[in-house]
Amino acid sequence: KRAELGIDQPFLVQYGKWLQGVATGDMGRSFISGKPIFETFSDKLPATIELMVVSILLTIFVATPLGILAAVYQNRIPDYIIRTVSFVGNSLPNFFVGLLLIYFLALKLGALPIMGNPGSLESVIMPALTLTIAMGAKYTRQIRAVVLEELDKSYVTGARARGVKEYTILTKSVLRSV
């Protein structure tokens, strides 16, 4: 079996054969399904791209307002809550977040299926939320830091001294430069 699979040869020889196969379009066969790897890869690629797009959009729509809110209410209750939640979201491993979401959203509430049909929106929500929690926590902290840095600049102090409203300063000046 080792000779049949080619694993009786040194690692560099195995790698060289694999690299040669990849260069010619042959990535080998799956040990589990027996199908060509490229076929399996190309079958799963659309779902992967869909998950990536949904999770990135969710991350942007969640992290941006939370980061701005945390910066505007620096060292007050909303900022403490957002920083704590983002710290926890950043600390939890993705597999654990996924298990928590399965437990609460699928088993306890029955709101989402544990496994869905490929192509359905319901089947992408839970994995996208899992990725969004981790990415959103990181980006919330980064956006907060950038907005705080921008709010400390002299042009913001000058606008405040001239009596410009905080909302106007934030929307017309600070967020444009972020």
C-alpha positions as CSV (number, residue, x, y, z in Angstrom):
1,K,0.0,0.0,0.0
2,R,2.9,2.4,0.8
3,A,4.4,1.8,-2.6
4,E,1.0,2.1,-4.3
5,L,0.5,5.5,-2.6
6,G,4.1,6.6,-3.2
7,I,4.8,7.3,0.5
8,D,7.7,4.8,0.5
9,Q,9.9,7.4,-1.2
10,P,11.7,10.4,0.5
11,F,9.7,13.5,1.2
12,L,11.4,15.6,-1.5
13,V,10.7,13.0,-4.2
14,Q,7.1,12.9,-3.2
15,Y,6.9,16.7,-3.2
16,G,8.6,16.9,-6.6
17,K,6.1,14.4,-8.1
18,W,3.2,16.3,-6.6
19,L,4.5,19.7,-7.8
20,Q,5.0,18.2,-11.3
21,G,1.5,16.9,-11.2
22,V,0.1,20.3,-10.1
23,A,2.0,22.1,-12.9
24,T,0.4,19.8,-15.4
25,G,-3.1,20.1,-13.9
26,D,-3.1,16.8,-12.0
27,M,-3.4,17.4,-8.2
28,G,-3.9,13.7,-7.5
29,R,-6.8,11.7,-6.1
30,S,-8.5,12.0,-2.8
31,F,-7.8,9.2,-0.3
32,I,-11.4,9.4,1.0
33,S,-13.6,9.8,-2.1
34,G,-11.2,8.5,-4.8
35,K,-12.2,11.5,-7.0
36,P,-9.7,13.8,-8.6
37,I,-8.7,16.6,-6.1
38,F,-9.2,19.3,-8.7
39,E,-12.7,18.2,-9.3
40,T,-13.5,18.2,-5.6
41,F,-11.8,21.6,-5.3
42,S,-13.8,23.1,-8.2
43,D,-17.1,21.7,-6.8
44,K,-16.6,23.4,-3.4
45,L,-15.2,26.7,-4.7
46,P,-18.6,28.5,-5.4
47,A,-19.8,27.8,-1.8
48,T,-16.5,29.0,-0.4
49,I,-16.6,32.2,-2.3
50,E,-20.2,32.8,-1.2
51,L,-19.3,32.2,2.4
52,M,-16.3,34.6,2.0
53,V,-18.4,37.4,0.5
54,V,-21.2,37.1,3.0
55,S,-18.8,37.0,6.0
56,I,-16.8,40.0,4.7
57,L,-20.0,42.0,4.1
58,L,-21.3,41.1,7.6
59,T,-18.0,42.1,9.1
60,I,-18.0,45.5,7.5
61,F,-21.6,46.2,8.4
62,V,-21.0,45.1,12.0
63,A,-17.5,46.3,12.8
64,T,-17.7,49.8,11.2
65,P,-20.6,51.2,13.3
66,L,-19.4,49.5,16.4
67,G,-15.9,50.8,16.1
68,I,-17.2,54.3,15.4
69,L,-19.6,54.1,18.4
70,A,-16.9,52.9,20.7
71,A,-14.6,55.8,19.6
72,V,-17.3,58.4,20.0
73,Y,-18.2,57.2,23.5
74,Q,-14.7,56.6,24.6
75,N,-14.3,55.4,28.2
76,R,-18.1,55.4,28.7
77,I,-20.5,52.5,29.0
78,P,-21.0,51.8,25.3
79,D,-17.2,51.8,24.8
80,Y,-16.7,49.4,27.7
81,I,-19.4,47.0,26.4
82,I,-18.1,47.0,22.8
83,R,-14.5,46.6,23.9
84,T,-15.4,43.7,26.2
85,V,-17.5,41.9,23.5
86,S,-14.7,42.4,20.9
87,F,-12.1,41.1,23.4
88,V,-14.2,38.0,24.0
89,G,-14.9,37.6,20.3
90,N,-11.2,37.9,19.5
91,S,-10.2,35.5,22.2
92,L,-12.6,32.6,21.3
93,P,-11.4,30.1,18.7
94,N,-13.6,29.8,15.6
95,F,-14.4,26.1,16.2
96,F,-15.7,27.0,19.7
97,V,-17.8,29.9,18.4
98,G,-19.2,27.6,15.7
99,L,-20.2,25.0,18.4
100,L,-21.8,27.7,20.5
101,L,-23.8,28.9,17.5
102,I,-24.9,25.4,16.7
103,Y,-26.0,24.8,20.3
104,F,-27.9,28.0,20.7
105,L,-29.2,28.8,17.2
106,A,-29.9,25.3,15.9
107,L,-30.5,23.1,18.9
108,K,-32.0,25.4,21.5
109,L,-33.9,28.0,19.3
110,G,-34.3,25.9,16.2
111,A,-33.8,29.1,14.2
112,L,-31.2,27.7,11.8
113,P,-30.4,24.2,10.4
114,I,-27.3,22.4,11.6
115,M,-26.5,21.4,8.1
116,G,-28.2,23.1,5.1
117,N,-28.6,22.7,1.4
118,P,-25.7,24.1,-0.7
119,G,-26.8,27.3,-2.3
120,S,-29.5,28.2,0.3
121,L,-29.1,31.3,2.4
122,E,-30.0,29.5,5.6
123,S,-27.0,27.2,5.2
124,V,-24.5,30.1,4.9
125,I,-25.8,32.2,7.9
126,M,-24.2,30.2,10.7
127,P,-20.7,29.7,9.2
128,A,-20.7,33.4,8.1
129,L,-21.6,34.4,11.7
130,T,-18.8,32.3,13.0
131,L,-16.3,34.0,10.8
132,T,-17.9,37.5,11.4
133,I,-17.5,37.2,15.2
134,A,-13.8,36.7,14.9
135,M,-13.1,39.2,12.1
136,G,-15.6,41.7,13.4
137,A,-13.9,41.8,16.8
138,K,-10.6,42.6,15.3
139,Y,-11.8,45.2,12.9
140,T,-14.0,46.9,15.5
141,R,-10.9,47.5,17.6
142,Q,-8.9,48.7,14.6
143,I,-11.7,51.1,13.5
144,R,-12.0,52.4,17.0
145,A,-8.3,53.1,17.2
146,V,-8.3,54.9,13.8
147,V,-11.3,57.0,14.7
148,L,-9.8,57.9,18.1
149,E,-6.6,58.9,16.5
150,E,-8.4,61.1,14.0
151,L,-10.6,62.7,16.7
152,D,-7.4,63.8,18.5
153,K,-6.1,65.8,15.5
154,S,-5.9,69.6,15.5
155,Y,-8.5,70.1,12.8
156,V,-11.1,68.4,15.0
157,T,-10.2,70.6,17.9
158,G,-10.4,73.7,15.6
159,A,-13.8,72.6,14.4
160,R,-15.0,72.1,18.0
161,A,-13.7,75.6,18.9
162,R,-15.6,77.1,16.0
163,G,-18.8,75.5,17.4
164,V,-19.3,72.9,14.7
165,K,-21.6,70.1,15.9
166,E,-20.0,66.7,16.8
167,Y,-22.1,64.9,14.3
168,T,-21.0,67.2,11.5
169,I,-17.3,66.8,12.5
170,L,-17.7,63.0,12.6
171,T,-19.5,62.6,9.3
172,K,-17.9,65.4,7.2
173,S,-14.3,65.2,8.4
174,V,-13.3,62.3,10.5
175,L,-15.1,59.5,8.6
176,R,-13.9,60.8,5.3
177,S,-10.3,60.5,6.3
178,V,-10.8,57.1,7.8
